[in-house]
Amino acid sequence: MVKFGWLSPVIGNQWSDFQPIVIKQCELILPEVAPHFDSVWIADHFYGFDARSDPFLEAWTTLTWVAAKFPNVDLCHHVLGHGYRPPALTAKMASTLQVLSGNRFTLGIGAGWREEEYLAYGYDFPKPSIRFKQLEEVVEICRLMWSNLDPSYEGNYFKIDHASAPPLPDIPPGICIGAAGEKIGLPLAAKLGDGWNTTWRGKLETYRRKRDIVLENIEKWDRSRSDVEFCLTIERALPAGDADSQEFLEFLNTLVGEGVDHFVLDFGNPDHTDDALRFIEQVMGPLRTSYNEISS
């Protein structure tokens, strides 16, 4: 089954009159568009990439706001840097949002990468091998706190001592691990993730290489391919006409054939719903019909 996620930018910049794009999309775009999508994704950073003064909304608060506005779409972060919040707090926030949203939340999380941001906010930024070992402990703590009313844990980096997180969710959130590193990140996603997310970098051979590493490690850990949802983020403008739609359809069709289960689409800052509705009708519709019929 092929899925489609809408990544709504929390940044505001000169092209959005310095207003966070997600605010406009929640007012003008998503009320009509979100019912056609499977998920909405929100990025996790503290300030923008053009200027630090550009607005950039905090990820947990924004996703919770989106969850209340759109009650029939799944929710995920793209992706949380685990070092921005203590593991027990992350677990508690995730459990709470899962309960409040009616089991629609997936914890999208990774090892973090933006060193200047970590240091600016007073967070440690160890080398990648340490950050991924920490991420593994974060995942273990989260799953323990979501399923145990009196959990304790002591790892090499983090510990909790009877850190209960009631009410426990009826369905624990899935965990989608964002990773692209071939030596550490991708094997960890295969070992621990209910999903794996990476970003399209413009070359099919690059995606295939990373995908194959994940597949090899899924087998290594005696897991099934169906245990891990393959999510691919694509930054691309919406189609402006029939020819654009056809090219977009062929592009995504190729990627579904390469194993992508869930597209996470960043369309930037569209001004109206026309192009989004064209995408839904001319791209999403045919893909869903083709692949969902095959899988049913």
N, C-alpha and C positions, 0 to 999 in steps of 0.2 A: 504494500500500500504506500503510495507516494503522498507526502504531506507538504504543506506550505506554511511558512512562518513569515510574519511581517515584523521587520526590525524597525522600530520607531526611534529616530535619533533624539537624544535628550539634549544635544548641543544647540546653542543658538550662536549664529555668526552673522557676518555681513550679508550673507545671501538670504537670511531669514529675519532681517531687521533686528538681529540680536535677541530674538525671542526663541526659547527652546522649541524645536520643531515638533516634538511630541505633543505639546499643548495645542498647536494648530491642527495636527493630525487627529487628535482626539475630538476636536470640535467639528472639523470639516470633512475629514477623510474616513476615519475608522468607523463612525456610526453606520455608514453604508457598506464599507468594505470588509470590516472585521468578521461579519458572519460567514464570509466565504473562505476565511483562512482558518487553519488549524491552531495557530499559536501566535502570540505576540512576544517579542523579545526586546529587552532593554539593556543597554551597555552599562558597564560599571567603571566609571572614572570620576575624578573629582573636579577636573577643569579641562578646558578644550585644548585643541592642537594648533590653533592659529595664535591665540593670545590667552593668557591665563585669566584675563578679565572677561572672556566670553562666557556666557551662562552655560552651565552644565549641571543638570539635575542629578541628585543622588539616586542610585539605582533601586534600592529597596523601597524607598518611599514612592518613587514613580511607578514601579511595577504594582505596588499595592493599590495605588490610585487607579491605574489601568484595570486591575482586576475587578474593582468595584464598578467601573463604567461599562465593562464588556463581560457579562457573566457567563458567556458560552464559548470562550476561547481559552486554550491552554496558555500557560505563562512560563517564561524562562528568562534568566539573565544571560547576557552575552559579553563576556562571562565574568563572574565574580573573581576578583583577585583574593585568594584566601587570606593573604596577609593583611588585608584592610580591616578585618574583624576577627576577634578571638573565635576559635572553633565552637565553643559552647554557645556563644551568642549567635553565630551563624546557624547552628542547629536549632536553637530556640526560635529564631525569626522564621526559618524555613517551615518548622512545624506549625507555627501560628498561621502563616500564610496558606499553608496547605489546608488547615482546618477552615479558615475563613473563606477560602475560595471554593470549597467543595471538591477538594482533591484535584485541582487543575494545575498545580505547581510542580515544575521540575527545577532542581537546583543545578544551574549551569555554573561551573566553577573551574578555575585553573590555577596555575602556579604564579600568575602575575608576570609582568614583563617591563612595566614602565618605571624604571629605577628612579628617575627624577621626581615622580609623583610620590612614591613611597617615602623618599627622604624628605620631601617638602612637608609631609604630614607626620613626620616623626616615626615612621615604621621602619623596621629592619628590612634589609634587602639582601639576603644571603645569596650565594651562588646557586645556579639552577639545580644542581643535584640535591642541595639541601631543601630548596623550595618544593621540589617534587616529593621528597621524603616527608616533608611537613604536610603536603597535600594529601598524601596517603593516610596520615594520621587524622587529618580533618575529616576525611570521608568515613573513617572507622568510627570517630566520635559521633558524627551526625547519625549514622545508621544505628548506633547503640542508643543514642538519646531519643530516637524516633520509635524505638521498639521496647524500651525498658524503663520502668517507672523509677528505678533506683540505680542509675548507671554510674559506674566509676571506671576510670581508664588511666593508665600511666604509660606514655610512650617516651621516646627519646627527646621529643620537642614539646609535647603538650600533655596535660593531665586534667582530669576532672574528678571530683570527689562527691559522689551522690548528687550529681547535677541533673535533677529531674526536670522534665520539660512538658508538664501536662498542660492542656489535654493532648495526649498522643493522637496523631492522625490515624484515621481508620485505614488509610492507604499511605504508607510512607512515600515521600517524594522520590521520584527517580532522580538519578544524578547523571548529568551530562558533562563530561570532562572536555574542556577546550584545550587542545594541544596540537602542536605541529612538529615539535622536536622529535627526530627519528630515533635517538638513542634512549631517551628517558620518557618523554611525554606520551608518545604514541603507545609504547608498551604498557604504560600505566593506565591509559584510557581503556585498552583492551582488557586489562586485568580487573579493573574496578568499575568501569562506567556502565550505566544503563544506556548511555548514549555517548557519542564522540562527535565533537564539533571542530571543524577547521575552516579556514577561509580559502576561497578560490583565488589562485595566484596567476591565472591566465594560461597555464600549460597543463594539458591533460596528463602528460607523462609524470608531472610532479604530483598530481593528485593520485594517480595510480600507484606510484611508489609508496606514498604515505598510507594509502588504503591497504596495500599488500602487507605492510608492516603491522598494521592493526589486525588484519586477518590472520597473519602468522602467529601473533601473540594471543589472539582469541583461542586458537587451536592449542597453543602451548599451555594455556591455563585451563584447558578442558572445558571451555565454554562453547556455546552455540552461536553462530552468526546472528540468529534471531534474538540473542540476549542483548545486542548492542545496536542501537539505532544510529545510523550514519547521517549526520547533519552537516550540511555544507552551506557556508555563508557566501553570498554573492552580492557585490555592490554594483548595481547597474540601474540605469534609468528605465522607467516604464516604457513600453512600446508606444510610439507616437502614431502608428498606422498599421495597416494589415501586413505590410512587408516586414516591419519590425517585429510584429507578433510571430510571424512564421519563422523568422531567424531565431527568436528567443525560444520558441517551441522546439526547434531542432536542437538548439544548444542544451536545453534542459533534458530533452529526450535522450541525448547522448550520455548525459551524466547519470540519469536513472539507469541506463544500461550498464554503467560502470559501478553501480551499487549504492548510489545516493538514495536515502529513504526520506529525508526531510530537508527541504530547501529553506534557508533563512535569508530573506531577501531585503536588502537595504536599498530602497528606491530613492533615497535622498530626500528632497523637499518638493514633492509634487504640489501644484497649486490648486488642483481640482480632482474630482473622482473619475473623470472621463477615461483617462489612460489606465487607471487601476481597474475599472470595469472592463475595459478592452482586454487587459491581461487576464482577468478572471475568465472571460468568455472564450478568448482565442488561444490562451496558453494553458491555464490551469484546467479548464474544462476538458480539452482533448487528452491531456496527460492523465487526469484522474480516470477518465473513461477507459483509456487504453490499459493502464497498469492496474487499476483497482479491480477491473473485470478479470484480469489474468490471475490476481491473487485471491479472488473470491471463489 
